[in-house]
Amino acid sequence: MELINFLRNKKLILILILLMIFIIIFSFFILIKNNNKKNQKLGDISSSEKNYSKIQNSIFRRKEVDNNILKDEKHQEVKKEENKSLNIINKTVSLGGKEIVPGTNNKMIYPIGIACQNNQCQNQPKDKQLTIPFIWVALQFYKINGNKGFLSLVKDNINYIVDQNLQPNFWHCKFLREMAEMKEMKEDEDKLKKLCQSTALLFFTEINNYSQNIDINNFAYKEIKDEIEGKSLTIKKNNIFLPQNISDFVIFSSYITDLVTKYQWFNSSSSLYLAKGYFDSALRYYINNKNEQRLTGLPLLAIGSFYLYDATLNRNYYDLAFYLANRALILNKESVQNLLYMSFLDEELYKRTNNKVYLEDLKNILDYLEKNFYDSKMNLIYRTKSADYIYYDFLDNVFYAYFYNKYKK
């Protein structure tokens, strides 16, 4: 009986031992599993921290990039404020004003300049002839800068003057045709053509009478060159009406280009003959005054000679144009007006030759004007200055703004 009890107890003890072993093994297994999960979580946390760090770094870099963009925008804004061309063109825009003329549309009209005496400044009389050169420059600003405000300004100005008969003292048809060639101005092409066709020329009767009996191709460059250089006697032609002064010479020289443009635009042969008439007259005036150091406008005569070559393909005009250009680019470099005409000539020469020396010369002219004639208080360049008087010409500033915006900004 005792033996049976002992065996039974031994079996129970064995079961208890096995049970304890099982519990120990099971607990050990659970412990290992929990440790693995814990390590996995720690690994996940570490990975997340790394990813978060990457995100943070990306955000910081983005902020840095954004800050650089802001800096660039601020820099551009500062640059914009310091851009003399924008300052000048905005100033000239502010000078314009609408005038009501009975029986016509309102028109935008600009003063010929600003005169200051003893620090008291006044706008000078307004002249509707200035509108065409001004809106041409405004359209160049639109082409270069893409600011649609300039395009709207141009279209508004055209509507103000479309019914006016203008009598220009500088290029009109040249500017009008260049504007008409832009796709943005297509709907205004008829208005631009009308303005060109209705142009009234100064000294028209005298030049028209002369041009009735001329041969456009009867022209010899070598004879003119010898005459200018004093190698032959000056030929007096009494039937030519000559400019009375330098202002007339500028007008005659600019009309050549305008009339050739009119001939090309409307196939008007009479315009080509008139161009030759004004050319002969301006050329004769230059020959008579070739030693005048303060002569203004010779660059315009050279450009006119290029245009006559385009219309006739007569090489004599082409050779004379380069000859006059070489003389024009060294003559009267003290005149703001003439320096701007030289800039137009440099631009023309660059277009025809692709020689960058002309662009360099143009930029040097702009530097010279900026250094010697720019008034930072008025945001304008002046034409004349004395102890108590200073004059700012409207067209000088409009043209300077154009060149500065295109070649210096």
C-alpha positions, 0 to 999 in steps of 0.5 A: 500500500505504501509502495503504491502511494509512493509510486503515485507521488513519484508520478505526480512529482514527475508531472510537476517537474515536466510542467515546470520545465514547460512553463520555463521553456514557454516563458523563455520563448515569450521573453525572446519574442517580446525582445524581438518586438521591442528591438523591431520597434526601436528599429522602426523609431530609429528609421522614422527619426532618420526619415523625419530628419530628412524631411526637416532637412528638405524643409530647411533647404526649401526655406533656404531656396525660398529665401533666395527667391525672395532675395532675388525678387527683392534684388530685381525690385531694387534693380527695377528702381535703379533702372534709369530707362524705367525712371525716365519713361515713367517720367515722360509718361507723367508729362503727357496730358489729354486735350480736347479739340473741338470736332476730334477725339481727345488726344494725348500730347506731350511737352517739348521739354522742361526748362528750369530757371533758378530751381523753378521748373516749367513744362514747355509748350506741348506738341502733338508731333512728339506722340509718334516717336514716344509711342514707338519707344513705349512699344519697344519697352513692351517688346523688351519687358513684356509689360502690357501696360506699355501696349495699352498706352500705345493703343490709347495714344493712337486713338487720340491722334488717329484723326490728326494731320501731323507735321513731323520734324523727325521720323514718323512713317519709319516708326509707324511701319515698324509698329504695324509689323508687330502682331499685337498691333495688327488690329491697328494697322489701318490707323497706323497707315492713315497716320503715315499717309496723312503726314504733312511735310515741311518745305513740301512745295519747294522740294516737290517742284525740284523732284519733278525733274530728277533722275534717282539713279543719276548719282556718283559717289566718287564725285560727291566724295571728292567734293567733300574732301576738297579734291574738286570744286563745289558744284553750285546748284541754284535750283535746289532749295537748301535748309536754312539752318541745322534744325532744317538739316535735321528735318530734311535728313530724317524725311529721307528715311520716312519717304523711302519707308512710305514708298516701300509701304504703299508703293508710292513712286512720288514718295521716292522722288521726294526722298531723293529731293530732300536727300540732294538738299540735305547733302548739299547743305552738308557739303557747304557746312562740312567744316562746322564742328557743331553740325547736328544730324549727319548720322540721319543723312547717312541712314537716309542714304542706306534707305535709298540704297534699299529702294534703288539698289544703286551701290553709290548710295550704299558707299556714300552711306558708309562714308558719311557714317565714318565722318558722322561718328567722329563729329560733334560728340558734345551734343546730346541730340547728335549723340542720340542720332549717332546711337541710331546710326550705330544700331543701323550699322550693326543691323547691316554688318553684324559688327559688334564694334558698333554696339560697343560704340553705342554703349560707350555713348550711353555711358558718356551720356549717363556720366555727364548729362543724367540728373538723378533728382529729375530722373532725366538727361539734360540738353543744356545747363548753365549756372542758373538754367537747365533744359531737359528735352522730351525726345532726348529722354525718350530716345535715351530711355529706349537705348538704355533699356535695350542695351544697358539695363 
